[in-house]
Amino acid sequence: MAKVRIFTTPACGYCVAAKRFLTTVKHMEYEEIDVAYDPAQRSWLVEASGQHTVPQIFIGERSIGGYTDMRALDAQGQLDPLLQG
Protein backbone atom coordinates (compact mmCIF):
# COMPACT_ATOMS: atom_id res chain seq x y z
CA MET A 1 0.00 0.00 0.00
CA ALA A 2 1.17 3.49 -0.82
CA LYS A 3 1.64 6.18 1.80
CA VAL A 4 -1.16 8.75 1.65
CA ARG A 5 -0.83 12.26 3.08
CA ILE A 6 -3.65 14.80 3.22
CA PHE A 7 -2.86 18.44 3.88
CA THR A 8 -5.89 20.04 5.53
CA THR A 9 -7.31 22.90 7.56
CA PRO A 10 -9.93 22.50 10.32
CA ALA A 11 -12.88 24.29 8.65
CA CYS A 12 -12.70 22.53 5.28
CA GLY A 13 -15.66 20.49 4.06
CA TYR A 14 -13.71 18.99 1.17
CA CYS A 15 -11.03 17.88 3.64
CA VAL A 16 -13.66 16.03 5.65
CA ALA A 17 -15.08 14.47 2.49
CA ALA A 18 -11.64 13.33 1.30
CA LYS A 19 -10.80 11.73 4.65
CA ARG A 20 -14.21 10.03 4.81
CA PHE A 21 -13.86 8.69 1.26
CA LEU A 22 -10.41 7.25 1.96
CA THR A 23 -11.45 5.59 5.21
CA THR A 24 -14.97 4.34 4.43
CA VAL A 25 -14.78 3.60 0.71
CA LYS A 26 -11.11 2.81 0.10
CA HIS A 27 -10.25 1.54 3.62
CA MET A 28 -6.97 3.45 3.50
CA GLU A 29 -5.01 4.91 6.35
CA TYR A 30 -3.51 8.33 5.81
CA GLU A 31 -1.39 10.94 7.52
CA GLU A 32 -3.22 14.21 8.07
CA ILE A 33 -1.14 17.39 8.13
CA ASP A 34 -2.94 20.52 9.32
CA VAL A 35 -1.45 23.54 7.57
CA ALA A 36 -3.82 26.17 9.01
CA TYR A 37 -1.27 27.67 11.38
CA ASP A 38 1.97 26.54 9.79
CA PRO A 39 3.16 29.07 7.19
CA ALA A 40 6.30 27.09 6.35
CA GLN A 41 4.33 23.90 5.68
CA ARG A 42 1.73 25.86 3.68
CA SER A 43 4.50 27.46 1.60
CA TRP A 44 6.03 24.04 0.92
CA LEU A 45 2.61 22.70 -0.05
CA VAL A 46 2.05 25.45 -2.62
CA GLU A 47 5.51 24.81 -4.05
CA ALA A 48 5.02 21.03 -4.16
CA SER A 49 1.47 20.97 -5.51
CA GLY A 50 1.14 24.28 -7.34
CA GLN A 51 -2.14 24.81 -5.47
CA HIS A 52 -3.23 27.20 -2.73
CA THR A 53 -6.30 25.22 -1.69
CA VAL A 54 -6.89 22.29 0.65
CA PRO A 55 -7.13 19.44 0.79
CA GLN A 56 -4.06 18.52 -1.16
CA ILE A 57 -3.56 14.79 -1.38
CA PHE A 58 -0.28 13.03 -2.00
CA ILE A 59 0.04 9.34 -2.78
CA GLY A 60 3.64 8.42 -2.26
CA GLU A 61 5.47 11.53 -3.44
CA ARG A 62 2.92 12.31 -6.16
CA SER A 63 0.46 15.17 -5.75
CA ILE A 64 -2.94 14.09 -7.06
CA GLY A 65 -4.74 17.34 -6.24
CA GLY A 66 -7.78 17.77 -4.05
CA TYR A 67 -10.95 15.87 -3.27
CA THR A 68 -12.61 16.29 -6.67
CA ASP A 69 -9.37 15.32 -8.42
CA MET A 70 -9.18 12.17 -6.29
CA ARG A 71 -12.80 11.28 -7.10
CA ALA A 72 -12.16 11.85 -10.82
CA LEU A 73 -9.18 9.48 -10.68
CA ASP A 74 -11.38 6.94 -8.94
CA ALA A 75 -14.13 7.27 -11.57
CA GLN A 76 -11.52 6.68 -14.29
CA GLY A 77 -10.20 3.57 -12.52
CA GLN A 78 -6.82 5.20 -11.89
CA LEU A 79 -6.96 5.68 -8.10
CA ASP A 80 -6.76 2.08 -6.92
CA PRO A 81 -3.49 1.33 -8.76
CA LEU A 82 -1.94 4.42 -7.17
CA LEU A 83 -3.13 3.38 -3.72
CA GLN A 84 -1.71 -0.10 -4.21
CA GLY A 85 1.71 1.39 -4.80
C-alpha positions as CSV (number, residue, x, y, z in Angstrom):
1,M,0.0,0.0,0.0
2,A,1.2,3.5,-0.8
3,K,1.6,6.2,1.8
4,V,-1.2,8.8,1.7
5,R,-0.8,12.3,3.1
6,I,-3.6,14.8,3.2
7,F,-2.9,18.4,3.9
8,T,-5.9,20.0,5.5
9,T,-7.3,22.9,7.6
10,P,-9.9,22.5,10.3
11,A,-12.9,24.3,8.6
12,C,-12.7,22.5,5.3
13,G,-15.7,20.5,4.1
14,Y,-13.7,19.0,1.2
15,C,-11.0,17.9,3.6
16,V,-13.7,16.0,5.7
17,A,-15.1,14.5,2.5
18,A,-11.6,13.3,1.3
19,K,-10.8,11.7,4.6
20,R,-14.2,10.0,4.8
21,F,-13.9,8.7,1.3
22,L,-10.4,7.2,2.0
23,T,-11.5,5.6,5.2
24,T,-15.0,4.3,4.4
25,V,-14.8,3.6,0.7
26,K,-11.1,2.8,0.1
27,H,-10.2,1.5,3.6
28,M,-7.0,3.4,3.5
29,E,-5.0,4.9,6.4
30,Y,-3.5,8.3,5.8
31,E,-1.4,10.9,7.5
32,E,-3.2,14.2,8.1
33,I,-1.1,17.4,8.1
34,D,-2.9,20.5,9.3
35,V,-1.5,23.5,7.6
36,A,-3.8,26.2,9.0
37,Y,-1.3,27.7,11.4
38,D,2.0,26.5,9.8
39,P,3.2,29.1,7.2
40,A,6.3,27.1,6.3
41,Q,4.3,23.9,5.7
42,R,1.7,25.9,3.7
43,S,4.5,27.5,1.6
44,W,6.0,24.0,0.9
45,L,2.6,22.7,-0.1
46,V,2.1,25.4,-2.6
47,E,5.5,24.8,-4.1
48,A,5.0,21.0,-4.2
49,S,1.5,21.0,-5.5
50,G,1.1,24.3,-7.3
51,Q,-2.1,24.8,-5.5
52,H,-3.2,27.2,-2.7
53,T,-6.3,25.2,-1.7
54,V,-6.9,22.3,0.7
55,P,-7.1,19.4,0.8
56,Q,-4.1,18.5,-1.2
57,I,-3.6,14.8,-1.4
58,F,-0.3,13.0,-2.0
59,I,0.0,9.3,-2.8
60,G,3.6,8.4,-2.3
61,E,5.5,11.5,-3.4
62,R,2.9,12.3,-6.2
63,S,0.5,15.2,-5.7
64,I,-2.9,14.1,-7.1
65,G,-4.7,17.3,-6.2
66,G,-7.8,17.8,-4.1
67,Y,-11.0,15.9,-3.3
68,T,-12.6,16.3,-6.7
69,D,-9.4,15.3,-8.4
70,M,-9.2,12.2,-6.3
71,R,-12.8,11.3,-7.1
72,A,-12.2,11.8,-10.8
73,L,-9.2,9.5,-10.7
74,D,-11.4,6.9,-8.9
75,A,-14.1,7.3,-11.6
76,Q,-11.5,6.7,-14.3
77,G,-10.2,3.6,-12.5
78,Q,-6.8,5.2,-11.9
79,L,-7.0,5.7,-8.1
80,D,-6.8,2.1,-6.9
81,P,-3.5,1.3,-8.8
82,L,-1.9,4.4,-7.2
83,L,-3.1,3.4,-3.7
84,Q,-1.7,-0.1,-4.2
85,G,1.7,1.4,-4.8
